[in-house]
Amino acid sequence: MNEQRLTEILRSNYPHDVFYNEKPVWIQEVKGQTVTVGFMDNSKPKNVLMSDLYEKNL
């Protein structure tokens, strides 16, 4: 995922299906190219690279 798309998602009023390693996540914080994500399965939050996030079916 690129910075422009991530900004669009964060500004949107609608939910978006964002994934990391086949797991659905929500974006908690953005610091440069590092994004803190929470996992829908209640796994511990993780810092990941923005480029490792993706949307399905686009």
PDBQT receptor file of N, H, CA, C and O in Angstrom, charges set to zero:
ATOM      1  N   MET A   1       0.855  -1.165   0.000  1.00  0.00    +0.000 N 
ATOM      2  CA  MET A   1       0.000   0.000   0.000  1.00  0.00    +0.000 C 
ATOM      3  C   MET A   1       0.901   1.228   0.000  1.00  0.00    +0.000 C 
ATOM      4  O   MET A   1       1.979   1.227   0.595  1.00  0.00    +0.000 OA
ATOM      5  N   ASN A   2       0.446   2.265  -0.671  1.00  0.00    +0.000 N 
ATOM      6  H   ASN A   2      -0.430   2.266  -1.155  1.00  0.00    +0.000 HD
ATOM      7  CA  ASN A   2       1.245   3.483  -0.691  1.00  0.00    +0.000 C 
ATOM      8  C   ASN A   2       0.628   4.537   0.241  1.00  0.00    +0.000 C 
ATOM      9  O   ASN A   2      -0.487   4.374   0.736  1.00  0.00    +0.000 OA
ATOM     10  N   GLU A   3       1.375   5.610   0.465  1.00  0.00    +0.000 N 
ATOM     11  H   GLU A   3       2.281   5.743   0.063  1.00  0.00    +0.000 HD
ATOM     12  CA  GLU A   3       0.960   6.643   1.409  1.00  0.00    +0.000 C 
ATOM     13  C   GLU A   3      -0.343   7.323   0.986  1.00  0.00    +0.000 C 
ATOM     14  O   GLU A   3      -1.184   7.631   1.831  1.00  0.00    +0.000 OA
ATOM     15  N   GLN A   4      -0.512   7.556  -0.306  1.00  0.00    +0.000 N 
ATOM     16  H   GLN A   4       0.171   7.306  -0.992  1.00  0.00    +0.000 HD
ATOM     17  CA  GLN A   4      -1.727   8.199  -0.787  1.00  0.00    +0.000 C 
ATOM     18  C   GLN A   4      -2.960   7.353  -0.483  1.00  0.00    +0.000 C 
ATOM     19  O   GLN A   4      -3.969   7.872  -0.006  1.00  0.00    +0.000 OA
ATOM     20  N   ARG A   5      -2.881   6.068  -0.754  1.00  0.00    +0.000 N 
ATOM     21  H   ARG A   5      -2.061   5.647  -1.142  1.00  0.00    +0.000 HD
ATOM     22  CA  ARG A   5      -4.026   5.182  -0.496  1.00  0.00    +0.000 C 
ATOM     23  C   ARG A   5      -4.311   5.084   0.997  1.00  0.00    +0.000 C 
ATOM     24  O   ARG A   5      -5.474   5.080   1.402  1.00  0.00    +0.000 OA
ATOM     25  N   LEU A   6      -3.282   5.006   1.812  1.00  0.00    +0.000 N 
ATOM     26  H   LEU A   6      -2.338   5.009   1.483  1.00  0.00    +0.000 HD
ATOM     27  CA  LEU A   6      -3.467   4.924   3.251  1.00  0.00    +0.000 C 
ATOM     28  C   LEU A   6      -4.161   6.186   3.758  1.00  0.00    +0.000 C 
ATOM     29  O   LEU A   6      -5.045   6.100   4.611  1.00  0.00    +0.000 OA
ATOM     30  N   THR A   7      -3.781   7.337   3.255  1.00  0.00    +0.000 N 
ATOM     31  H   THR A   7      -3.064   7.406   2.562  1.00  0.00    +0.000 HD
ATOM     32  CA  THR A   7      -4.420   8.595   3.633  1.00  0.00    +0.000 C 
ATOM     33  C   THR A   7      -5.891   8.590   3.237  1.00  0.00    +0.000 C 
ATOM     34  O   THR A   7      -6.740   9.034   4.010  1.00  0.00    +0.000 OA
ATOM     35  N   GLU A   8      -6.202   8.094   2.044  1.00  0.00    +0.000 N 
ATOM     36  H   GLU A   8      -5.512   7.734   1.416  1.00  0.00    +0.000 HD
ATOM     37  CA  GLU A   8      -7.598   7.998   1.602  1.00  0.00    +0.000 C 
ATOM     38  C   GLU A   8      -8.413   7.128   2.553  1.00  0.00    +0.000 C 
ATOM     39  O   GLU A   8      -9.541   7.473   2.908  1.00  0.00    +0.000 OA
ATOM     40  N   ILE A   9      -7.850   6.020   2.958  1.00  0.00    +0.000 N 
ATOM     41  H   ILE A   9      -6.934   5.740   2.670  1.00  0.00    +0.000 HD
ATOM     42  CA  ILE A   9      -8.539   5.098   3.869  1.00  0.00    +0.000 C 
ATOM     43  C   ILE A   9      -8.776   5.768   5.216  1.00  0.00    +0.000 C 
ATOM     44  O   ILE A   9      -9.867   5.670   5.777  1.00  0.00    +0.000 OA
ATOM     45  N   LEU A  10      -7.770   6.439   5.731  1.00  0.00    +0.000 N 
ATOM     46  H   LEU A  10      -6.883   6.518   5.275  1.00  0.00    +0.000 HD
ATOM     47  CA  LEU A  10      -7.898   7.077   7.042  1.00  0.00    +0.000 C 
ATOM     48  C   LEU A  10      -8.912   8.219   7.027  1.00  0.00    +0.000 C 
ATOM     49  O   LEU A  10      -9.566   8.467   8.040  1.00  0.00    +0.000 OA
ATOM     50  N   ARG A  11      -9.053   8.903   5.925  1.00  0.00    +0.000 N 
ATOM     51  H   ARG A  11      -8.522   8.701   5.102  1.00  0.00    +0.000 HD
ATOM     52  CA  ARG A  11      -9.998  10.024   5.818  1.00  0.00    +0.000 C 
ATOM     53  C   ARG A  11     -11.416   9.587   5.461  1.00  0.00    +0.000 C 
ATOM     54  O   ARG A  11     -12.355  10.378   5.548  1.00  0.00    +0.000 OA
ATOM     55  N   SER A  12     -11.566   8.357   5.070  1.00  0.00    +0.000 N 
ATOM     56  H   SER A  12     -10.804   7.714   4.999  1.00  0.00    +0.000 HD
ATOM     57  CA  SER A  12     -12.857   7.850   4.613  1.00  0.00    +0.000 C 
ATOM     58  C   SER A  12     -13.807   7.624   5.789  1.00  0.00    +0.000 C 
ATOM     59  O   SER A  12     -13.385   7.304   6.900  1.00  0.00    +0.000 OA
ATOM     60  N   ASN A  13     -15.083   7.796   5.517  1.00  0.00    +0.000 N 
ATOM     61  H   ASN A  13     -15.426   8.056   4.614  1.00  0.00    +0.000 HD
ATOM     62  CA  ASN A  13     -16.123   7.504   6.504  1.00  0.00    +0.000 C 
ATOM     63  C   ASN A  13     -16.590   6.058   6.419  1.00  0.00    +0.000 C 
ATOM     64  O   ASN A  13     -17.426   5.622   7.210  1.00  0.00    +0.000 OA
ATOM     65  N   TYR A  14     -16.055   5.325   5.470  1.00  0.00    +0.000 N 
ATOM     66  H   TYR A  14     -15.375   5.679   4.828  1.00  0.00    +0.000 HD
ATOM     67  CA  TYR A  14     -16.478   3.948   5.238  1.00  0.00    +0.000 C 
ATOM     68  C   TYR A  14     -15.376   2.974   5.636  1.00  0.00    +0.000 C 
ATOM     69  O   TYR A  14     -14.194   3.296   5.519  1.00  0.00    +0.000 OA
ATOM     70  N   PRO A  15     -15.748   1.796   6.102  1.00  0.00    +0.000 N 
ATOM     71  CA  PRO A  15     -14.740   0.795   6.444  1.00  0.00    +0.000 C 
ATOM     72  C   PRO A  15     -14.049   0.250   5.194  1.00  0.00    +0.000 C 
ATOM     73  O   PRO A  15     -14.654   0.161   4.126  1.00  0.00    +0.000 OA
ATOM     74  N   HIS A  16     -12.800  -0.104   5.342  1.00  0.00    +0.000 N 
ATOM     75  H   HIS A  16     -12.309  -0.031   6.210  1.00  0.00    +0.000 HD
ATOM     76  CA  HIS A  16     -12.026  -0.703   4.255  1.00  0.00    +0.000 C 
ATOM     77  C   HIS A  16     -11.394  -1.977   4.783  1.00  0.00    +0.000 C 
ATOM     78  O   HIS A  16     -10.993  -2.053   5.944  1.00  0.00    +0.000 OA
ATOM     79  N   ASP A  17     -11.310  -2.971   3.920  1.00  0.00    +0.000 N 
ATOM     80  H   ASP A  17     -11.636  -2.909   2.976  1.00  0.00    +0.000 HD
ATOM     81  CA  ASP A  17     -10.699  -4.240   4.298  1.00  0.00    +0.000 C 
ATOM     82  C   ASP A  17      -9.205  -4.159   4.021  1.00  0.00    +0.000 C 
ATOM     83  O   ASP A  17      -8.759  -4.295   2.882  1.00  0.00    +0.000 OA
ATOM     84  N   VAL A  18      -8.438  -3.935   5.091  1.00  0.00    +0.000 N 
ATOM     85  H   VAL A  18      -8.801  -3.825   6.016  1.00  0.00    +0.000 HD
ATOM     86  CA  VAL A  18      -6.981  -3.841   5.001  1.00  0.00    +0.000 C 
ATOM     87  C   VAL A  18      -6.393  -5.097   5.640  1.00  0.00    +0.000 C 
ATOM     88  O   VAL A  18      -6.867  -5.564   6.676  1.00  0.00    +0.000 OA
ATOM     89  N   PHE A  19      -5.348  -5.637   5.002  1.00  0.00    +0.000 N 
ATOM     90  H   PHE A  19      -4.963  -5.258   4.161  1.00  0.00    +0.000 HD
ATOM     91  CA  PHE A  19      -4.761  -6.894   5.451  1.00  0.00    +0.000 C 
ATOM     92  C   PHE A  19      -3.250  -6.792   5.612  1.00  0.00    +0.000 C 
ATOM     93  O   PHE A  19      -2.581  -5.981   4.972  1.00  0.00    +0.000 OA
ATOM     94  N   TYR A  20      -2.743  -7.645   6.490  1.00  0.00    +0.000 N 
ATOM     95  H   TYR A  20      -3.286  -8.304   7.010  1.00  0.00    +0.000 HD
ATOM     96  CA  TYR A  20      -1.307  -7.848   6.665  1.00  0.00    +0.000 C 
ATOM     97  C   TYR A  20      -1.111  -9.349   6.837  1.00  0.00    +0.000 C 
ATOM     98  O   TYR A  20      -1.682  -9.949   7.747  1.00  0.00    +0.000 OA
ATOM     99  N   ASN A  21      -0.317  -9.950   5.980  1.00  0.00    +0.000 N 
ATOM    100  H   ASN A  21       0.147  -9.462   5.241  1.00  0.00    +0.000 HD
ATOM    101  CA  ASN A  21      -0.080 -11.413   6.032  1.00  0.00    +0.000 C 
ATOM    102  C   ASN A  21      -1.387 -12.206   6.109  1.00  0.00    +0.000 C 
ATOM    103  O   ASN A  21      -1.535 -13.096   6.947  1.00  0.00    +0.000 OA
ATOM    104  N   GLU A  22      -2.324 -11.874   5.231  1.00  0.00    +0.000 N 
ATOM    105  H   GLU A  22      -2.204 -11.152   4.551  1.00  0.00    +0.000 HD
ATOM    106  CA  GLU A  22      -3.612 -12.567   5.134  1.00  0.00    +0.000 C 
ATOM    107  C   GLU A  22      -4.521 -12.368   6.347  1.00  0.00    +0.000 C 
ATOM    108  O   GLU A  22      -5.563 -13.017   6.439  1.00  0.00    +0.000 OA
ATOM    109  N   LYS A  23      -4.152 -11.487   7.279  1.00  0.00    +0.000 N 
ATOM    110  H   LYS A  23      -3.305 -10.960   7.204  1.00  0.00    +0.000 HD
ATOM    111  CA  LYS A  23      -4.981 -11.226   8.456  1.00  0.00    +0.000 C 
ATOM    112  C   LYS A  23      -5.580  -9.828   8.351  1.00  0.00    +0.000 C 
ATOM    113  O   LYS A  23      -4.867  -8.876   8.034  1.00  0.00    +0.000 OA
ATOM    114  N   PRO A  24      -6.880  -9.690   8.614  1.00  0.00    +0.000 N 
ATOM    115  CA  PRO A  24      -7.488  -8.361   8.596  1.00  0.00    +0.000 C 
ATOM    116  C   PRO A  24      -6.976  -7.525   9.774  1.00  0.00    +0.000 C 
ATOM    117  O   PRO A  24      -6.831  -8.016  10.894  1.00  0.00    +0.000 OA
ATOM    118  N   VAL A  25      -6.710  -6.257   9.486  1.00  0.00    +0.000 N 
ATOM    119  H   VAL A  25      -6.828  -5.859   8.576  1.00  0.00    +0.000 HD
ATOM    120  CA  VAL A  25      -6.163  -5.358  10.506  1.00  0.00    +0.000 C 
ATOM    121  C   VAL A  25      -6.885  -4.018  10.471  1.00  0.00    +0.000 C 
ATOM    122  O   VAL A  25      -7.587  -3.696   9.512  1.00  0.00    +0.000 OA
ATOM    123  N   TRP A  26      -6.698  -3.245  11.536  1.00  0.00    +0.000 N 
ATOM    124  H   TRP A  26      -6.128  -3.506  12.315  1.00  0.00    +0.000 HD
ATOM    125  CA  TRP A  26      -7.095  -1.847  11.505  1.00  0.00    +0.000 C 
ATOM    126  C   TRP A  26      -5.867  -1.021  11.826  1.00  0.00    +0.000 C 
ATOM    127  O   TRP A  26      -4.967  -1.460  12.542  1.00  0.00    +0.000 OA
ATOM    128  N   ILE A  27      -5.851   0.178  11.282  1.00  0.00    +0.000 N 
ATOM    129  H   ILE A  27      -6.582   0.534  10.700  1.00  0.00    +0.000 HD
ATOM    130  CA  ILE A  27      -4.696   1.059  11.404  1.00  0.00    +0.000 C 
ATOM    131  C   ILE A  27      -4.844   1.871  12.681  1.00  0.00    +0.000 C 
ATOM    132  O   ILE A  27      -5.840   2.566  12.878  1.00  0.00    +0.000 OA
ATOM    133  N   GLN A  28      -3.835   1.773  13.549  1.00  0.00    +0.000 N 
ATOM    134  H   GLN A  28      -3.026   1.208  13.389  1.00  0.00    +0.000 HD
ATOM    135  CA  GLN A  28      -3.872   2.482  14.820  1.00  0.00    +0.000 C 
ATOM    136  C   GLN A  28      -3.051   3.762  14.786  1.00  0.00    +0.000 C 
ATOM    137  O   GLN A  28      -3.449   4.778  15.356  1.00  0.00    +0.000 OA
ATOM    138  N   GLU A  29      -1.900   3.710  14.115  1.00  0.00    +0.000 N 
ATOM    139  H   GLU A  29      -1.576   2.884  13.652  1.00  0.00    +0.000 HD
ATOM    140  CA  GLU A  29      -0.996   4.860  14.107  1.00  0.00    +0.000 C 
ATOM    141  C   GLU A  29      -0.078   4.781  12.900  1.00  0.00    +0.000 C 
ATOM    142  O   GLU A  29       0.292   3.697  12.449  1.00  0.00    +0.000 OA
ATOM    143  N   VAL A  30       0.284   5.952  12.383  1.00  0.00    +0.000 N 
ATOM    144  H   VAL A  30      -0.017   6.833  12.749  1.00  0.00    +0.000 HD
ATOM    145  CA  VAL A  30       1.204   6.025  11.247  1.00  0.00    +0.000 C 
ATOM    146  C   VAL A  30       2.353   6.938  11.629  1.00  0.00    +0.000 C 
ATOM    147  O   VAL A  30       2.145   8.071  12.064  1.00  0.00    +0.000 OA
ATOM    148  N   LYS A  31       3.571   6.435  11.461  1.00  0.00    +0.000 N 
ATOM    149  H   LYS A  31       3.740   5.515  11.107  1.00  0.00    +0.000 HD
ATOM    150  CA  LYS A  31       4.792   7.208  11.702  1.00  0.00    +0.000 C 
ATOM    151  C   LYS A  31       5.710   6.981  10.515  1.00  0.00    +0.000 C 
ATOM    152  O   LYS A  31       6.441   5.992  10.455  1.00  0.00    +0.000 OA
ATOM    153  N   GLY A  32       5.660   7.917   9.567  1.00  0.00    +0.000 N 
ATOM    154  H   GLY A  32       5.066   8.720   9.616  1.00  0.00    +0.000 HD
ATOM    155  CA  GLY A  32       6.458   7.754   8.357  1.00  0.00    +0.000 C 
ATOM    156  C   GLY A  32       5.966   6.559   7.577  1.00  0.00    +0.000 C 
ATOM    157  O   GLY A  32       4.786   6.470   7.238  1.00  0.00    +0.000 OA
ATOM    158  N   GLN A  33       6.870   5.638   7.291  1.00  0.00    +0.000 N 
ATOM    159  H   GLN A  33       7.828   5.710   7.567  1.00  0.00    +0.000 HD
ATOM    160  CA  GLN A  33       6.520   4.429   6.550  1.00  0.00    +0.000 C 
ATOM    161  C   GLN A  33       6.161   3.255   7.463  1.00  0.00    +0.000 C 
ATOM    162  O   GLN A  33       5.893   2.153   6.986  1.00  0.00    +0.000 OA
ATOM    163  N   THR A  34       6.157   3.495   8.776  1.00  0.00    +0.000 N 
ATOM    164  H   THR A  34       6.374   4.391   9.163  1.00  0.00    +0.000 HD
ATOM    165  CA  THR A  34       5.809   2.458   9.743  1.00  0.00    +0.000 C 
ATOM    166  C   THR A  34       4.385   2.675  10.233  1.00  0.00    +0.000 C 
ATOM    167  O   THR A  34       4.002   3.788  10.592  1.00  0.00    +0.000 OA
ATOM    168  N   VAL A  35       3.611   1.601  10.243  1.00  0.00    +0.000 N 
ATOM    169  H   VAL A  35       3.922   0.697   9.952  1.00  0.00    +0.000 HD
ATOM    170  CA  VAL A  35       2.213   1.660  10.647  1.00  0.00    +0.000 C 
ATOM    171  C   VAL A  35       1.999   0.671  11.789  1.00  0.00    +0.000 C 
ATOM    172  O   VAL A  35       2.415  -0.485  11.705  1.00  0.00    +0.000 OA
ATOM    173  N   THR A  36       1.354   1.128  12.849  1.00  0.00    +0.000 N 
ATOM    174  H   THR A  36       1.016   2.067  12.918  1.00  0.00    +0.000 HD
ATOM    175  CA  THR A  36       0.958   0.230  13.918  1.00  0.00    +0.000 C 
ATOM    176  C   THR A  36      -0.434  -0.279  13.585  1.00  0.00    +0.000 C 
ATOM    177  O   THR A  36      -1.363   0.505  13.392  1.00  0.00    +0.000 OA
ATOM    178  N   VAL A  37      -0.570  -1.587  13.520  1.00  0.00    +0.000 N 
ATOM    179  H   VAL A  37       0.184  -2.224  13.677  1.00  0.00    +0.000 HD
ATOM    180  CA  VAL A  37      -1.857  -2.196  13.191  1.00  0.00    +0.000 C 
ATOM    181  C   VAL A  37      -2.333  -3.063  14.345  1.00  0.00    +0.000 C 
ATOM    182  O   VAL A  37      -1.541  -3.662  15.071  1.00  0.00    +0.000 OA
ATOM    183  N   GLY A  38      -3.649  -3.111  14.490  1.00  0.00    +0.000 N 
ATOM    184  H   GLY A  38      -4.293  -2.623  13.900  1.00  0.00    +0.000 HD
ATOM    185  CA  GLY A  38      -4.282  -4.039  15.404  1.00  0.00    +0.000 C 
ATOM    186  C   GLY A  38      -4.904  -5.151  14.584  1.00  0.00    +0.000 C 
ATOM    187  O   GLY A  38      -5.315  -4.937  13.444  1.00  0.00    +0.000 OA
ATOM    188  N   PHE A  39      -4.971  -6.316  15.156  1.00  0.00    +0.000 N 
ATOM    189  H   PHE A  39      -4.637  -6.489  16.082  1.00  0.00    +0.000 HD
ATOM    190  CA  PHE A  39      -5.513  -7.472  14.449  1.00  0.00    +0.000 C 
ATOM    191  C   PHE A  39      -6.935  -7.765  14.910  1.00  0.00    +0.000 C 
ATOM    192  O   PHE A  39      -7.249  -7.656  16.096  1.00  0.00    +0.000 OA
ATOM    193  N   MET A  40      -7.784  -8.134  13.972  1.00  0.00    +0.000 N 
ATOM    194  H   MET A  40      -7.530  -8.222  13.009  1.00  0.00    +0.000 HD
ATOM    195  CA  MET A  40      -9.182  -8.432  14.279  1.00  0.00    +0.000 C 
ATOM    196  C   MET A  40      -9.327  -9.642  15.195  1.00  0.00    +0.000 C 
ATOM    197  O   MET A  40     -10.352  -9.793  15.860  1.00  0.00    +0.000 OA
ATOM    198  N   ASP A  41      -8.308 -10.508  15.237  1.00  0.00    +0.000 N 
ATOM    199  H   ASP A  41      -7.476 -10.385  14.697  1.00  0.00    +0.000 HD
ATOM    200  CA  ASP A  41      -8.379 -11.686  16.101  1.00  0.00    +0.000 C 
ATOM    201  C   ASP A  41      -7.809 -11.410  17.498  1.00  0.00    +0.000 C 
ATOM    202  O   ASP A  41      -7.540 -12.337  18.262  1.00  0.00    +0.000 OA
ATOM    203  N   ASN A  42      -7.628 -10.113  17.824  1.00  0.00    +0.000 N 
ATOM    204  H   ASN A  42      -7.846  -9.359  17.203  1.00  0.00    +0.000 HD
ATOM    205  CA  ASN A  42      -7.132  -9.677  19.136  1.00  0.00    +0.000 C 
ATOM    206  C   ASN A  42      -5.687 -10.050  19.409  1.00  0.00    +0.000 C 
ATOM    207  O   ASN A  42      -5.258 -10.047  20.563  1.00  0.00    +0.000 OA
ATOM    208  N   SER A  43      -4.927 -10.372  18.366  1.00  0.00    +0.000 N 
ATOM    209  H   SER A  43      -5.276 -10.374  17.429  1.00  0.00    +0.000 HD
ATOM    210  CA  SER A  43      -3.491 -10.576  18.547  1.00  0.00    +0.000 C 
ATOM    211  C   SER A  43      -2.861  -9.255  18.960  1.00  0.00    +0.000 C 
ATOM    212  O   SER A  43      -3.459  -8.193  18.783  1.00  0.00    +0.000 OA
ATOM    213  N   LYS A  44      -1.680  -9.320  19.498  1.00  0.00    +0.000 N 
ATOM    214  H   LYS A  44      -1.195 -10.183  19.642  1.00  0.00    +0.000 HD
ATOM    215  CA  LYS A  44      -0.957  -8.136  19.944  1.00  0.00    +0.000 C 
ATOM    216  C   LYS A  44      -0.697  -7.187  18.762  1.00  0.00    +0.000 C 
ATOM    217  O   LYS A  44      -0.313  -7.651  17.688  1.00  0.00    +0.000 OA
ATOM    218  N   PRO A  45      -0.897  -5.863  18.934  1.00  0.00    +0.000 N 
ATOM    219  CA  PRO A  45      -0.594  -4.912  17.852  1.00  0.00    +0.000 C 
ATOM    220  C   PRO A  45       0.852  -5.041  17.396  1.00  0.00    +0.000 C 
ATOM    221  O   PRO A  45       1.725  -5.470  18.150  1.00  0.00    +0.000 OA
ATOM    222  N   LYS A  46       1.082  -4.661  16.150  1.00  0.00    +0.000 N 
ATOM    223  H   LYS A  46       0.372  -4.313  15.537  1.00  0.00    +0.000 HD
ATOM    224  CA  LYS A  46       2.407  -4.836  15.566  1.00  0.00    +0.000 C 
ATOM    225  C   LYS A  46       2.747  -3.639  14.693  1.00  0.00    +0.000 C 
ATOM    226  O   LYS A  46       1.871  -3.069  14.042  1.00  0.00    +0.000 OA
ATOM    227  N   ASN A  47       4.020  -3.258  14.680  1.00  0.00    +0.000 N 
ATOM    228  H   ASN A  47       4.732  -3.720  15.209  1.00  0.00    +0.000 HD
ATOM    229  CA  ASN A  47       4.522  -2.239  13.765  1.00  0.00    +0.000 C 
ATOM    230  C   ASN A  47       4.947  -2.927  12.476  1.00  0.00    +0.000 C 
ATOM    231  O   ASN A  47       5.744  -3.866  12.493  1.00  0.00    +0.000 OA
ATOM    232  N   VAL A  48       4.405  -2.446  11.353  1.00  0.00    +0.000 N 
ATOM    233  H   VAL A  48       3.759  -1.684  11.339  1.00  0.00    +0.000 HD
ATOM    234  CA  VAL A  48       4.706  -3.042  10.052  1.00  0.00    +0.000 C 
ATOM    235  C   VAL A  48       5.022  -1.937   9.058  1.00  0.00    +0.000 C 
ATOM    236  O   VAL A  48       4.722  -0.768   9.301  1.00  0.00    +0.000 OA
ATOM    237  N   LEU A  49       5.620  -2.306   7.952  1.00  0.00    +0.000 N 
ATOM    238  H   LEU A  49       5.863  -3.255   7.755  1.00  0.00    +0.000 HD
ATOM    239  CA  LEU A  49       5.868  -1.343   6.892  1.00  0.00    +0.000 C 
ATOM    240  C   LEU A  49       4.577  -1.084   6.126  1.00  0.00    +0.000 C 
ATOM    241  O   LEU A  49       3.800  -2.003   5.869  1.00  0.00    +0.000 OA
ATOM    242  N   MET A  50       4.362   0.162   5.769  1.00  0.00    +0.000 N 
ATOM    243  H   MET A  50       4.993   0.908   5.978  1.00  0.00    +0.000 HD
ATOM    244  CA  MET A  50       3.178   0.530   5.005  1.00  0.00    +0.000 C 
ATOM    245  C   MET A  50       3.058  -0.312   3.742  1.00  0.00    +0.000 C 
ATOM    246  O   MET A  50       1.957  -0.706   3.358  1.00  0.00    +0.000 OA
ATOM    247  N   SER A  51       4.171  -0.583   3.105  1.00  0.00    +0.000 N 
ATOM    248  H   SER A  51       5.065  -0.263   3.416  1.00  0.00    +0.000 HD
ATOM    249  CA  SER A  51       4.163  -1.348   1.853  1.00  0.00    +0.000 C 
ATOM    250  C   SER A  51       3.735  -2.793   2.035  1.00  0.00    +0.000 C 
ATOM    251  O   SER A  51       3.429  -3.469   1.053  1.00  0.00    +0.000 OA
ATOM    252  N   ASP A  52       3.705  -3.285   3.272  1.00  0.00    +0.000 N 
ATOM    253  H   ASP A  52       3.954  -2.736   4.070  1.00  0.00    +0.000 HD
ATOM    254  CA  ASP A  52       3.271  -4.656   3.536  1.00  0.00    +0.000 C 
ATOM    255  C   ASP A  52       1.764  -4.775   3.750  1.00  0.00    +0.000 C 
ATOM    256  O   ASP A  52       1.247  -5.885   3.880  1.00  0.00    +0.000 OA
ATOM    257  N   LEU A  53       1.057  -3.650   3.787  1.00  0.00    +0.000 N 
ATOM    258  H   LEU A  53       1.478  -2.749   3.682  1.00  0.00    +0.000 HD
ATOM    259  CA  LEU A  53      -0.394  -3.659   3.916  1.00  0.00    +0.000 C 
ATOM    260  C   LEU A  53      -1.030  -3.706   2.536  1.00  0.00    +0.000 C 
ATOM    261  O   LEU A  53      -0.466  -3.196   1.569  1.00  0.00    +0.000 OA
ATOM    262  N   TYR A  54      -2.189  -4.310   2.447  1.00  0.00    +0.000 N 
ATOM    263  H   TYR A  54      -2.648  -4.724   3.232  1.00  0.00    +0.000 HD
ATOM    264  CA  TYR A  54      -2.863  -4.387   1.154  1.00  0.00    +0.000 C 
ATOM    265  C   TYR A  54      -4.360  -4.536   1.347  1.00  0.00    +0.000 C 
ATOM    266  O   TYR A  54      -4.837  -4.878   2.429  1.00  0.00    +0.000 OA
ATOM    267  N   GLU A  55      -5.085  -4.273   0.275  1.00  0.00    +0.000 N 
ATOM    268  H   GLU A  55      -4.697  -3.996  -0.604  1.00  0.00    +0.000 HD
ATOM    269  CA  GLU A  55      -6.528  -4.493   0.227  1.00  0.00    +0.000 C 
ATOM    270  C   GLU A  55      -6.791  -5.649  -0.735  1.00  0.00    +0.000 C 
ATOM    271  O   GLU A  55      -6.068  -5.832  -1.715  1.00  0.00    +0.000 OA
ATOM    272  N   LYS A  56      -7.817  -6.414  -0.448  1.00  0.00    +0.000 N 
ATOM    273  H   LYS A  56      -8.404  -6.266   0.348  1.00  0.00    +0.000 HD
ATOM    274  CA  LYS A  56      -8.181  -7.508  -1.342  1.00  0.00    +0.000 C 
ATOM    275  C   LYS A  56      -9.240  -7.044  -2.324  1.00  0.00    +0.000 C 
ATOM    276  O   LYS A  56     -10.004  -6.121  -2.044  1.00  0.00    +0.000 OA
ATOM    277  N   ASN A  57      -9.277  -7.696  -3.478  1.00  0.00    +0.000 N 
ATOM    278  H   ASN A  57      -8.656  -8.447  -3.705  1.00  0.00    +0.000 HD
ATOM    279  CA  ASN A  57     -10.309  -7.479  -4.488  1.00  0.00    +0.000 C 
ATOM    280  C   ASN A  57     -10.341  -6.065  -5.065  1.00  0.00    +0.000 C 
ATOM    281  O   ASN A  57     -11.414  -5.517  -5.316  1.00  0.00    +0.000 OA
ATOM    282  N   LEU A  58      -9.182  -5.488  -5.271  1.00  0.00    +0.000 N 
ATOM    283  H   LEU A  58      -8.311  -5.934  -5.067  1.00  0.00    +0.000 HD
ATOM    284  CA  LEU A  58      -9.141  -4.172  -5.927  1.00  0.00    +0.000 C 
ATOM    285  C   LEU A  58      -8.766  -4.330  -7.360  1.00  0.00    +0.000 C 
ATOM    286  O   LEU A  58      -8.677  -3.341  -8.088  1.00  0.00    +0.000 OA
TER     287      LEU A  58
